[in-house]
Amino acid sequence: MADIQLSKYHVSKDIGFLLEPLQDVLPDYFEPWNRLAKSLPELVASHKFRDAVKEMPLLDQSKLAGYRQKRLAHLQLVLITSGYLWQEGEGGAVQRLPECVSKPLWNVSNDLGLKPVLTYADICLTNCKVKNGDIEVMYNLPGGAGTEWFLKVSGLVELAFGKSGQAVQNVLDGVKANDKAKMASGFTDLTATIGNMQTALARMNENLTPEHFYNGVRPFLNGFGGPASPISGGLVYEGVSDKPVTMIGGSAAQSSTMQVLDGLLGITHSPEKQAFLDEIRNYMPPSHKQMLADLTNMPRKVPQVVAETKDANLTKAFNGCVAAFVQYRSYHIQVVTKYIVTASKSDSPKSLAYKDTGKSDLIPFLKEVRDDTEKVQQ
């Protein structure tokens, strides 16, 4: 079978999908981007952000040097986009993005293979810097400490998974070499990792209320286009095209971690659910998307390998890992119910996850994905 090495996909064995630490700001030439991205919360609160964006010069993104500078530039530009669109709330959204933002954003996005919209790869993977084993948020959205806490906890969940890089590699190497001990060790370590992810996610409750998330944070993560969107006709990127563009908003659904665990544990979903998960992959960095594709296309699926060995210790380790993942997904449903469904106080909350539809679709979708996970136990 093909050799799947995490380093090939720009995935660290220490911090996972999080971007390796980078500078907080771009070189002096890009100071207008630095300044606007950093001052976004204050300028949005004073209703001065749009005016500041309109005064911003059109800069040449080709002066960016290297992958990490481009990722930071993408983060800054999509933050500026978000502040510009949603400064006046969902009822006051605009439908055109000025050329001084749209043109460099479009070009940087093409260079990176990312979408020109605020994605999880931006707000979490680039924005959350690992420092002394903790997460430091570089750029904040409006909402002060509560918003920053939401971003930090998202980073802590990613970091908890990221520390399991060696465990993931052990499972992959064990499958390739038919090494039962290595696979069992990997599953045992992953079981602990998933528990640590749940512990990190539970910290959301410490400093973030459902009302703050739903009314204060969520609008700035919105996509555009479609009947559920305040910008139903899509967004025009001035200087790029007069044709409106439709984009999904940023959410944890765009994290690669869940789909990596799906692929690693051989979890499969119905064609409709898988089609949505495949669409979400288009909002991930290309190397992460490729890793998921390679996991999906592994000629020998992990459950098959585990079953063929008829090894009690390996089967126990595998089942323990699956059980932990089921528990995590059950807890995630509780979090989504609290912060989106209940907080919406309506029958049709604007979900960040499944097709931007209401709770009648969102929770059953998550429950079905959890039940699919349970089915692979042996």
Protein Blocks (a to p, Z undefined) as FASTA:
>chain_A
ZZddfklnopafklomaccdddfbdcfklmmmmmmmmmmmmmmmnopmmmmmmmpccddf
klpgcjklmmmmmmmmmmmmmmmmmmnojklccfbdcfklmmmmmmmmmmnopacbddfk
lmmmmmpcceehiacdfbdcehijmlmmmmmmmmmmmmmmmmmmmmmmmmmmmmmnopak
lmmmmmmmmmmmmmmmmmmmmmmmmmpcfklmmmmmmmmmpceedjkbmblnopadehka
ccdcddddddfklpmklmmmmmmnopacdfklmmmmmmmmmmgcfklmmmmmmmmmpmba
fklmmmmnopaklmmmmmmmmmmmmmmmmmmmmmmmmmmmmmnopabdcdfklooiafkl
mmmmmmmmmmmmmmmpZZ
